[in-house]
Amino acid sequence: MPVGDTLKLLSRGFKSESAEETFASGASFAKTLRSGAFVALSGDLGAGKTAFAKGMAAGLGVSCAVKSPSFNICCIYDGAGGVKFVHIDAYRLSGAEAFEDLLVEEIAPEPRIICVEWPEKIAGAIPEDAIEIRFEILEDASHFIKFAD
């Protein structure tokens, strides 16, 4: 999917019919990002956040298998051009201070892209310029993905 089309789709929101489609939109979206981007993915369990994040990793040139960071909380992957993809599952974090204790800036210096699932758990640590994307499960079990308002 062309990069410009992905940004338009995310701006107005779109219905994803499969994990593969969600993955592909994440891969295309990642190509629009610059080093230092902070992406916050919100939505219920099973709404597509991890599939989108895995797509982002692929779009950034991560060649190894990307796993959900649910148990590790933070996983760091090497992407193309030396960019690090920092994938964080904040569900088990107790707040902004717990996020700061991860020392992301020290363990993954620039260039990096940070992607956080469950950002509401660390609300005080989310930068003002974060890109927020909302995921919803629709009645027909498809997913709706949109930049947060």
Kinemage of the C-alpha trace (Angstrom):
@kinemage 1
@onewidth
@group {chain A} dominant
@subgroup {mainchain}
@vectorlist {calphas} color= white
{ca met a 1} P 0.000 0.000 0.000
{ca pro a 2} L 1.458 3.403 -0.920
{ca val a 3} L 2.596 5.417 2.093
{ca gly a 4} L 0.347 8.405 1.359
{ca asp a 5} L -2.668 6.110 1.134
{ca thr a 6} L -1.891 4.647 4.554
{ca leu a 7} L -1.793 8.083 6.182
{ca lys a 8} L -5.117 9.003 4.555
{ca leu a 9} L -6.668 5.725 5.733
{ca leu a 10} L -5.442 6.211 9.290
{ca ser a 11} L -6.679 9.813 9.327
{ca arg a 12} L -10.238 8.871 8.489
{ca gly a 13} L -10.048 5.353 9.913
{ca phe a 14} L -10.411 2.058 8.117
{ca lys a 15} L -11.784 -1.412 8.612
{ca ser a 16} L -9.200 -4.200 8.648
{ca glu a 17} L -10.554 -7.625 7.734
{ca ser a 18} L -7.486 -9.643 8.791
{ca ala a 19} L -4.269 -9.707 10.779
{ca glu a 20} L -2.408 -9.660 7.467
{ca glu a 21} L -4.141 -6.437 6.434
{ca thr a 22} L -3.374 -4.875 9.833
{ca phe a 23} L 0.269 -6.004 9.510
{ca ala a 24} L 0.511 -4.487 6.017
{ca ser a 25} L -0.893 -1.155 7.182
{ca gly a 26} L 1.659 -1.096 10.027
{ca ala a 27} L 4.489 -1.801 7.577
{ca ser a 28} L 3.391 1.006 5.281
{ca phe a 29} L 2.854 3.420 8.186
{ca ala a 30} L 6.364 2.757 9.559
{ca lys a 31} L 7.875 4.070 6.339
{ca thr a 32} L 6.464 7.523 7.176
{ca leu a 33} L 8.241 7.724 10.527
{ca arg a 34} L 11.421 9.557 11.411
{ca ser a 35} L 13.852 8.617 14.140
{ca gly a 36} L 12.567 9.663 17.525
{ca ala a 37} L 8.921 8.914 16.730
{ca phe a 38} L 6.820 7.649 19.620
{ca val a 39} L 3.785 5.638 18.542
{ca ala a 40} L 1.056 4.817 21.084
{ca leu a 41} L -1.311 1.968 20.204
{ca ser a 42} L -4.551 1.825 22.228
{ca gly a 43} L -7.357 -0.681 22.158
{ca asp a 44} L -8.819 -3.769 23.749
{ca leu a 45} L -7.091 -7.124 23.943
{ca gly a 46} L -7.137 -8.736 20.498
{ca ala a 47} L -7.859 -5.490 18.640
{ca gly a 48} L -4.772 -5.715 16.400
{ca lys a 49} L -2.147 -3.662 18.230
{ca thr a 50} L 0.547 -6.340 18.113
{ca ala a 51} L -0.136 -7.226 14.464
{ca phe a 52} L 0.240 -3.543 13.576
{ca ala a 53} L 3.449 -3.271 15.641
{ca lys a 54} L 4.886 -6.354 13.927
{ca gly a 55} L 4.099 -4.702 10.604
{ca met a 56} L 5.851 -1.553 11.766
{ca ala a 57} L 8.935 -3.611 12.560
{ca ala a 58} L 8.869 -5.160 9.089
{ca gly a 59} L 8.455 -1.713 7.522
{ca leu a 60} L 11.513 -0.521 9.436
{ca gly a 61} L 13.570 -3.410 8.078
{ca val a 62} L 13.569 -5.717 11.103
{ca ser a 63} L 14.378 -9.120 9.633
{ca cys a 64} L 13.935 -11.399 12.657
{ca ala a 65} L 10.685 -12.654 14.137
{ca val a 66} L 8.988 -10.016 16.297
{ca lys a 67} L 7.238 -11.359 19.372
{ca ser a 68} L 4.685 -9.738 21.621
{ca pro a 69} L 6.535 -8.031 24.475
{ca ser a 70} L 3.851 -9.031 26.993
{ca phe a 71} L 6.217 -11.054 29.169
{ca asn a 72} L 9.439 -9.094 28.603
{ca ile a 73} L 7.656 -5.705 28.625
{ca cys a 74} L 10.300 -4.255 26.263
{ca cys a 75} L 11.889 -5.788 23.158
{ca ile a 76} L 14.448 -4.018 20.980
{ca tyr a 77} L 15.096 -4.940 17.359
{ca asp a 78} L 17.654 -3.753 14.831
{ca gly a 79} L 16.101 -2.264 11.705
{ca ala a 80} L 17.541 -0.971 8.449
{ca gly a 81} L 20.007 1.885 8.581
{ca gly a 82} L 20.804 1.307 12.241
{ca val a 83} L 17.325 2.309 13.440
{ca lys a 84} L 16.196 0.466 16.548
{ca phe a 85} L 12.566 -0.572 16.905
{ca val a 86} L 11.597 -0.477 20.587
{ca his a 87} L 8.368 -2.410 21.178
{ca ile a 88} L 6.866 -1.999 24.650
{ca asp a 89} L 3.825 -3.589 26.246
{ca ala a 90} L 2.966 -1.229 29.116
{ca tyr a 91} L 0.041 -3.293 30.414
{ca arg a 92} L 1.916 -4.467 33.524
{ca leu a 93} L 3.623 -1.138 34.219
{ca ser a 94} L 2.366 0.793 37.223
{ca gly a 95} L 2.706 4.271 35.737
{ca ala a 96} L 5.015 6.819 34.139
{ca glu a 97} L 7.779 6.217 36.683
{ca ala a 98} L 7.848 2.487 35.887
{ca phe a 99} L 8.184 3.389 32.209
{ca glu a 100} L 11.072 5.746 32.981
{ca asp a 101} L 12.717 2.904 34.940
{ca leu a 102} L 12.996 0.934 31.684
{ca leu a 103} L 15.795 3.358 30.674
{ca val a 104} L 14.813 3.176 27.016
{ca glu a 105} L 16.996 6.142 26.045
{ca glu a 106} L 20.053 4.429 27.522
{ca ile a 107} L 19.478 0.923 26.179
{ca ala a 108} L 18.239 2.043 22.756
{ca pro a 109} L 19.858 5.361 21.837
{ca glu a 110} L 18.874 7.252 18.677
{ca pro a 111} L 18.120 6.451 15.968
{ca arg a 112} L 15.039 4.667 17.274
{ca ile a 113} L 11.285 4.366 16.907
{ca ile a 114} L 9.310 3.595 20.074
{ca cys a 115} L 6.009 1.748 19.837
{ca val a 116} L 3.965 1.316 23.030
{ca glu a 117} L 0.932 -0.883 23.445
{ca trp a 118} L -1.404 0.047 26.348
{ca pro a 119} L -0.088 3.641 26.600
{ca glu a 120} L -2.891 4.580 29.001
{ca lys a 121} L -0.954 2.674 31.686
{ca ile a 122} L 1.931 5.167 31.413
{ca ala a 123} L 0.000 8.300 30.432
{ca gly a 124} L 2.369 10.736 32.136
{ca ala a 125} L 5.329 9.414 30.128
{ca ile a 126} L 3.750 9.798 26.695
{ca pro a 127} L 5.362 12.705 24.811
{ca glu a 128} L 3.068 15.487 23.575
{ca asp a 129} L 4.072 14.766 19.984
{ca ala a 130} L 3.286 11.050 20.218
{ca ile a 131} L 1.365 9.542 17.333
{ca glu a 132} L -1.697 7.903 18.825
{ca ile a 133} L -3.552 5.157 16.985
{ca arg a 134} L -6.771 3.597 18.268
{ca phe a 135} L -7.864 0.005 17.549
{ca glu a 136} L -11.437 -1.234 17.969
{ca ile a 137} L -13.065 -4.616 17.478
{ca leu a 138} L -16.271 -4.281 15.470
{ca glu a 139} L -19.394 -6.400 15.839
{ca asp a 140} L -18.494 -8.461 12.768
{ca ala a 141} L -15.074 -9.265 14.390
{ca ser a 142} L -13.195 -7.034 11.957
{ca his a 143} L -11.081 -4.213 13.359
{ca phe a 144} L -11.274 -0.450 12.961
{ca ile a 145} L -7.971 1.458 13.027
{ca lys a 146} L -7.680 5.239 13.216
{ca phe a 147} L -5.410 8.036 14.400
{ca ala a 148} L -6.747 9.130 17.797
{ca asp a 149} L -8.575 12.448 17.797
